Amino acid sequence: MTKNFNIDLDNDYNHWFDSPYYHILYENRDYKEAKKFIKKILKYLKLDKGSKILDAACGRGRHSIEIEKLGYKVLGIDLSKNSIKKAKKNENKNLNFLIHDISIPLKLEFDAVFNLFTSFGYHNKKKDLDILHSIEQNLKTGGIGVIDFFNINKVKKDLIENEIIVKKNIKFKIKRKVNRNNVNKSISFNYKKKQYNFNEKVNALSLDNFKDYLSNTNLEIQEVFGDYHLNPFDTDKSTRLIIVLKKKSQSNK
């Protein structure tokens, strides 16, 4: 029996990200690196302690947890029911999690909104713009947004087309390709005599693409970093595209 899922379709989004296999494959994500990045970016932003921060597409909350530890009030939102269920085990009076679509604004305002670890670009342009407008509406005037995306030029340069990763006795066969508009990753494996096939598709967005998107919002780029150490962005060499935004007042739009 073969099960096929394509997560670039909105109604299939949770099949992969909400599955246990997603977390098995990515179980070794670098929590130390995440902790160091959060500490660096918050030091750079100089937000007052107690500021309200929204972690949009928080997953299991690894960034949210570190932000709260540094003295901030955090709400993490994600569509994945299983991820939020896991994240909720870490809740306290200053750290909460909610199942919510990041493209739909909350009826709340925050001092900062974070969208980290390439949690953007999985849909069409309209949906991408909806997410940016949601970030805008969730920010106070003068509030700060941070979007952490891959550097598409570096992805193209270092692309590993075929790879096999074994985790918990599951052999994940991964195929990657980049075309003009998307980065595609197909993931296939056999588990308990069932064949599973998933497909991730992320928009191949450059800094110029983001600038075009942001021209439709009231968000203004303040700084662009190229890695989790906050080094300057280099179009060809940087591993990440980290964009720091500020919500302008309506009069400055």
N, C-alpha and C positions, 0 to 999 in steps of 0.2 A: 504494500500500500504506500502511495506517495502523497505527501501533503505539500502543496505549493502556496507560498505567501509572497506578496509583493507589497512592501510597506510604503511605497510612494503613493498608494491609494489611501485616502483619509480613513475609510471605514475598515481598513486592514492594519492600521497603524500599530495597534496593540499586539497583534499576533507575534511579532518579533520582540519588541521592547518589553512586552509584558510576559514573555515566556521565560521559563527557568533556564532555557538553553542560552539565551542572551547573557544572563548573569554568569553562567558557567564559562562561556567563551571569554568574557571580559573580567573574570574574577581577580586578575592580578593587576588591575589598574593601580597606578602609583599614587597611593594615598599620601605619602610623604611629600611628593611633588605638589599635590593639590593643597596640602597644608601650607607649604612654603609660598605658593602663589597667592593664596588668600591673604596671608600675612603681608606680602609685598604690595598687593594691589590696594589693600585697605590703608596701609601706611601712606601710599602715594595719594589716595583720594582724600585723606585727612577728614573722614566723616566723624562727627561727634559720637562719643559712646552713647549707646541707647538709641541711635538712629534706626529707623525701620527699613529693612532690606527685603526685597522680594527676590527669591531664587527661582527663576522661571525655567521649567524643565529640569527639576532638581534631581530626578532619578531617586536613588535610595538616600539622598541627602548628605553625601560626603562633604560637599562644599558648604551647605547650610549649617552643618554641625560645627565646622571650623569657624564660620563667621560668628555664630552665636557665642562660641567660647571666647571670642575676642571682645565681647561686651555689647553685641548688637541684638536687636529684636528681629527675628527672621521668620518669614513665611515661605515655605517651599511648596511649589505647585508642579504637578506632572499628571499626564493622562494615564500613566501606568498604575493600575490598581495594586498590583503586587509590589511595585517599588514603593508606593506611598504606604502600604501596609507595613513594609519593612522599616521605612523611615520613621513612622509614628512611634516606634519603640523607643526613639530618642527624644520624644517631645518633652518640653517643660514649659514654664510660664513665658519664656522668651523665644521658644522654638516650636513652631507648629507646621503641619503639613496638610495639604488639601489636594484631592483629585480635581484637576481643573485644566481646561484647554488654554494654553498660553496665548492663543490668538484672540481670546475673549477677555476684555478688561474686567478686572475686579472692581467693586465699588469701594475701593480703598486707594489711598495715596501713600507713596513710599519716598524715602530720601534717596534710595538707590534701587535699581533693578539690574540683576545679573542674569545673563544667559550664557552658560559656560560649556566648554568641551564639545563644540560643534553640535549644539542642540537647536540649530536653525537650518533652514534651507531644504527641508524634507518634502516640501510641497511646491505648488506652482507660485508664480510671482504674486498673485493676488493674496495667497495665504501668507507669504513672506511679509508683504506689506501690512496685512492684518496684524501680524505679530509685532511689527515695529510700531504700529499705531496703538496697540495694546500697551506696549512698554511706555510709550509717550503718555497715554492716559493714566497709567498707574503711577507716574512720577509727579511729584510736586514741581512747580516752577522752580528752575534752578537745580532740580534733582539730577542725579548721575546714572547713566546706563553703561553697562559693560557687556560687550558681545565678544565672545572668544570663539573664533572660527579657525579652520585650517587655512594655510597659505596654499592656494590652488597651484601656483607655479612650482612650489616645492613638492607638492603631491605628485604632479606630473613627472617631475624630474626623478623622484625616488620610488616610483610606483613598482611594487612587487606584484606581478600579474597573477601568479599562482603560488599558493601556500597551503600547507597542511599543519594544523595545530591540534594537538591531542590534549584534551582536558577531561578528567574523570572518566577515562576510557571511551570517550566520544571523539571520533576523528572528524574534525571540521575541515572540509575542503573549501578553500576560499579562492575565488577568482575576482580580479579587479580589472576595471578598464575605465578610461577617462575619454569622454567625447567632448564636443564643443560646449554642451550645456550641463552635463552631469558627471558625477563620480559614481560609478556603479560597483557594488560589491555583492556577489552571489555567494551564499553560504549553504552548503549541503552536507548532510550527515545521516547516518543510519542509527536509530536508537530503538531497541527492543523490537527488531525486525520491521521497523517502519522507516521509510525514507522521508526526510524533511528537506525542503528547499525554501530558503528565504532570500529575498533580494532587498538590499538597501540602495536607495538612490538619493543622492544629495546634490543640490544645485552647485555647479562649479563657479562659485562667486568670487570675484576679485575685489580688491579695494575700490576700484572704479565702479563696480556693480553696486557695492554698498553705498557709495556716494550718490549714485543715481537713485537708489531706493530712498535714501535719507532726504533727498531733495523734496520728497512728497510728505515729509513730516516736519514737526517743530523740534527736531533733535539735531544738534550740531556737534560735529566731531571736535573733540578737544585734544586728543592724543591717539597715536597708533603705535602699539608695541609689537615686537616680533617673536617673543617667546615668554615663558613663565618667569624669567628673570627680569622682565621689563626692559630688555634691550630694544633699541630703535628698530622699526620695521624695515626689512630689506626685501624687496620684491622677489629676488631670486634665491636668497639664502635663508630667510626666516622660516621657522617651522610652524609658527602660528600667526594669525591675524587678529590682534586684540584691539578692539576699537572702544575708546572711552568717549561717551556722549554726554551732552548736557541739554536739558530741556529749556528752551528759550521761553521768555515771556511772549504772549501773543503780540505785543506791540513791536517786538523785535523780529517777528517772523518775516 
